[in-house]
């Protein structure tokens, strides 16, 4: 069917190609052997990384619980100080005041400078 031009070219190895191949195989073998000898370092690093993540998560839980305890203690302390000083306790169910919306009143396309407040 289709015939490439280089199909008729003989692929006889030359001494240079054999030497290059031999050198490449030698470098590969040495590098692969050295890598495999050090593979245990990669495994140990991965194990240590996993342990660090687990310990970090546990430590974060302990710190979060401690922070919550400190907030509760501070709330109790504020309550005690307010009672001791005779300050009224803030009502927890009391609504916050609503914001007042201010809108400019314009008449006949003029700016009168008068403001009107809507609750």
C-alpha positions in Angstrom: 0.0 0.0 0.0 2.0 3.0 1.2 5.7 2.7 1.2 8.0 4.9 3.1 11.2 6.1 1.6 13.3 4.9 4.5 12.0 1.3 4.4 14.9 0.3 2.2 17.5 1.8 4.5 19.4 -0.8 6.5 19.3 -0.3 10.2 22.7 -1.7 11.1 23.9 -0.6 14.5 27.1 1.4 14.4 29.8 1.3 17.1 28.7 4.9 18.1 25.1 3.9 18.5 25.9 0.8 20.5 28.2 2.9 22.7 25.4 5.5 23.2 22.9 2.8 24.0 25.2 1.0 26.4 26.0 4.3 28.2 22.3 5.2 28.5 21.4 1.8 29.9 24.2 2.1 32.4 23.1 5.5 33.6 19.5 4.3 33.8 20.5 1.3 35.9 22.6 3.3 38.3 20.0 6.0 38.7 17.1 3.5 39.2 19.2 1.5 41.7 20.1 4.6 43.7 16.4 5.7 43.6 15.2 2.4 44.9 17.8 2.4 47.7 16.4 5.7 48.9 12.7 4.8 48.5 12.3 4.1 52.2 12.9 7.9 52.8 9.8 8.7 50.7 7.8 6.2 52.6 9.0 7.5 56.0 8.2 11.1 54.9 4.7 10.1 53.9 4.1 8.4 57.2 5.4 11.4 59.2 3.2 13.7 57.1 0.1 11.7 57.9 1.0 11.7 61.6 1.5 15.4 61.6 -1.9 16.0 60.0 -3.7 13.7 62.5 -1.9 15.4 65.5 -2.7 18.8 64.1 -6.4 18.0 63.9 -6.4 16.6 67.4 -4.6 19.7 68.7 -7.0 22.0 67.0 -9.9 20.2 68.7 -8.3 20.7 72.1 -7.6 24.4 71.4 -11.1 25.0 70.2 -12.6 23.4 73.3 -10.2 25.5 75.4 -11.3 28.7 73.6 -15.0 27.8 74.2 -14.3 27.3 77.9 -12.5 30.7 78.1 -15.4 32.4 76.4 -17.9 30.8 78.8 -15.7 31.8 81.8 -15.5 35.4 80.5 -19.3 35.6 80.1 -19.7 34.4 83.7 -17.1 36.9 84.9 -18.9 39.8 83.1 -22.2 38.7 84.6 -20.6 38.6 88.1 -19.0 42.1 87.7 -22.3 43.6 86.4 -24.3 42.1 89.3 -21.6 43.3 91.8 -21.7 46.9 90.3 -25.4 47.0 90.2 -25.6 47.3 86.5 -28.8 45.9 84.9 -28.4 42.8 82.9 -29.0 43.2 79.2 -32.3 41.6 78.2 -31.6 38.7 75.8 -35.1 38.7 74.3 -35.2 42.5 73.8 -35.3 43.5 70.1 -32.7 45.8 68.7 -33.9 49.2 67.5 -34.6 49.3 63.8 -32.6 51.5 61.4 -34.2 54.7 60.2 -34.2 55.2 56.5 -33.7 58.8 55.4 -34.9 59.9 52.0 -34.6 63.3 50.4 -37.9 65.0 49.3 -37.8 66.7 46.0 -40.6 68.9 44.7 -41.1 70.0 41.1 -37.7 68.6 40.1 -35.9 70.8 42.6 -33.7 69.8 45.5 -35.3 71.4 48.5 -32.8 70.1 51.0 -35.6 68.8 53.2 -35.2 65.2 54.5 -38.1 63.0 55.5 -37.5 60.0 57.8 -39.4 56.7 57.3 -39.2 54.0 60.0 
